[in-house]
Amino acid sequence: MTPGRDDDALSWSGDDDPTLDVGTPEVDDDADAAPVTDAAPVALPKGFTAVGQGSGDVGRIEPDGSVVMPGDREPMSNAALISLGVFGGVYLLYVIGWIIGGLRLEGTAMFLVSAAAYQFGLWIAVLAPVFWFAAVFLLTRRSPTWVRIVWLLAGAALLIPWPFIMTGAVGQ
């Protein structure tokens, strides 16, 4: 028996060709580290559950074929986007109402408070709808959509521009 003959069965001729080298996967300095690969994310169809090591890295396949990984936020529904637009418009109208109504009452209010105090209060009232909308939008990011809608409804009820409603757009 010739030496090296047993190894011939486990190799192809030309295996040592340097143009066929595909490289080796990168590894960290740790001995326990797994090779780093740029594979597509692992995903399971609806109804399947991943168990064991690395199951937290398994995503879900949506009906449209996209993969949603754990920790990814779900996009807002069309109804939620339309509701946000409507509430944004309402709050913008509230800002305009507070400006018009507040400026109409400026002469009358000077008998009660100083000019500086009135201006401060007016601009706080004008900016309140903007602050409310921004606070609800930012603080309810991880909440269900109905919670965001309830807080926006509460703000729409609390921030009504009463000076505009009471005096109207027509001057005194």
C-alpha positions in Angstrom: 0.0 0.0 0.0 1.4 3.4 -1.0 1.5 6.1 1.6 -1.1 8.9 1.2 -3.4 6.6 -0.8 -6.1 6.7 1.9 -6.2 10.5 1.7 -6.9 10.4 -2.0 -10.5 9.2 -1.4 -11.2 12.3 0.7 -10.0 14.9 -1.8 -10.4 16.1 -5.3 -7.6 17.0 -7.7 -7.0 20.7 -7.6 -8.2 21.2 -4.0 -4.9 23.0 -3.3 -5.6 25.6 -6.1 -5.3 29.1 -4.5 -7.9 30.6 -6.8 -10.5 28.4 -5.2 -9.9 29.8 -1.7 -13.2 31.1 -0.2 -11.6 32.4 2.9 -12.2 31.6 6.5 -15.0 33.1 8.7 -13.9 35.8 11.1 -13.7 34.9 14.8 -13.4 37.1 17.9 -10.5 36.8 20.3 -12.6 34.7 22.6 -12.1 31.0 22.3 -15.9 30.5 22.9 -17.0 32.9 20.1 -18.8 31.5 17.1 -17.9 32.4 13.6 -19.4 35.7 12.3 -21.5 35.2 9.2 -23.7 37.5 7.2 -26.6 35.1 6.8 -30.2 36.2 6.4 -32.1 36.6 9.7 -33.7 33.4 10.9 -37.5 33.6 10.9 -40.4 31.2 11.7 -43.9 31.2 10.3 -46.8 32.2 12.4 -47.7 29.6 15.0 -44.2 28.2 15.4 -42.2 29.0 18.5 -38.4 28.9 18.8 -36.9 27.3 21.9 -33.4 26.8 23.2 -30.2 28.8 22.8 -30.5 31.8 20.5 -34.4 31.6 20.3 -34.5 35.3 21.2 -32.9 36.1 17.8 -35.6 34.4 15.7 -38.1 36.6 14.0 -41.5 36.1 12.5 -42.5 35.9 8.8 -45.4 38.3 8.1 -48.1 37.4 5.5 -46.5 39.8 3.0 -43.2 37.9 3.3 -41.3 40.4 5.3 -39.4 39.4 8.4 -40.0 41.1 11.8 -37.3 40.5 14.3 -37.8 40.6 18.0 -37.5 44.1 19.4 -38.5 45.7 16.1 -41.5 48.1 16.5 -44.6 47.3 14.5 -45.5 50.0 12.0 -48.6 52.1 12.7 -51.8 51.1 11.0 -53.5 53.3 8.5 -56.2 54.2 11.0 -53.6 55.3 13.5 -51.8 57.4 11.0 -55.0 59.1 9.9 -56.0 59.7 13.6 -52.6 61.3 14.3 -53.0 63.6 11.3 -56.5 64.6 12.3 -55.4 65.3 15.9 -52.4 67.2 14.6 -54.7 69.4 12.6 -57.0 69.9 15.6 -54.1 70.9 17.8 -52.8 73.3 15.1 -56.3 74.9 15.0 -56.1 75.1 18.8 -52.8 77.0 18.5 -54.3 79.4 16.1 -57.4 79.8 18.3 -55.3 80.6 21.3 -53.3 83.2 19.4 -56.4 85.0 18.0 -58.5 84.7 21.2 -55.6 85.6 23.5 -54.7 88.7 21.5 -58.3 89.8 21.4 -58.5 89.7 25.2 -55.2 91.5 25.8 -56.7 94.9 26.4 -59.3 93.6 28.8 -56.9 91.5 30.8 -54.5 94.4 31.5 -56.9 95.4 34.3 -56.3 92.1 36.1 -52.6 91.3 35.5 -49.5 93.0 34.4 -48.5 93.0 30.7 -45.5 90.6 31.3 -47.7 88.1 33.2 -50.3 88.2 30.5 -47.8 87.7 27.7 -46.2 84.8 29.6 -49.6 83.1 30.1 -50.7 83.7 26.6 -47.6 82.1 25.1 -47.8 79.2 27.5 -51.5 78.7 26.4 -50.5 78.9 22.7 -47.7 76.3 23.1 -49.7 74.0 25.3 -51.3 72.0 22.4 -47.9 71.6 20.8 -46.4 70.3 24.0 -49.3 68.0 24.7 -49.2 66.5 21.2 -45.4 66.0 21.4 -45.6 64.5 24.9 -48.3 62.1 24.0 -46.6 61.1 20.8 -43.2 60.5 22.5 -44.4 59.0 25.8 -46.9 56.4 24.3 -44.5 55.0 21.7 -44.5 51.5 23.3 -48.2 51.6 24.3 -51.1 50.3 22.4 -52.6 52.6 19.8 -55.8 53.1 21.8 -53.9 54.6 24.8 -52.4 57.2 22.5 -55.8 58.0 21.0 -57.3 58.4 24.5 -54.6 60.8 25.6 -55.0 62.8 22.5 -58.8 63.0 23.0 -58.2 64.1 26.6 -55.9 66.9 25.4 -58.4 67.9 22.8 -61.1 68.3 25.5 -58.8 70.1 28.0 -57.1 72.5 25.6 -60.1 74.1 23.9 -59.3 77.7 23.1 -62.0 79.3 25.3 -61.0 82.9 24.6 -61.6 82.4 20.9 -64.8 80.5 21.4 -66.2 83.2 23.8 -65.2 86.2 21.7 -65.1 84.7 18.3 -63.1 85.8 15.3 -65.0 89.1 15.1 -63.5 92.0 17.1 -65.3 93.7 19.9 
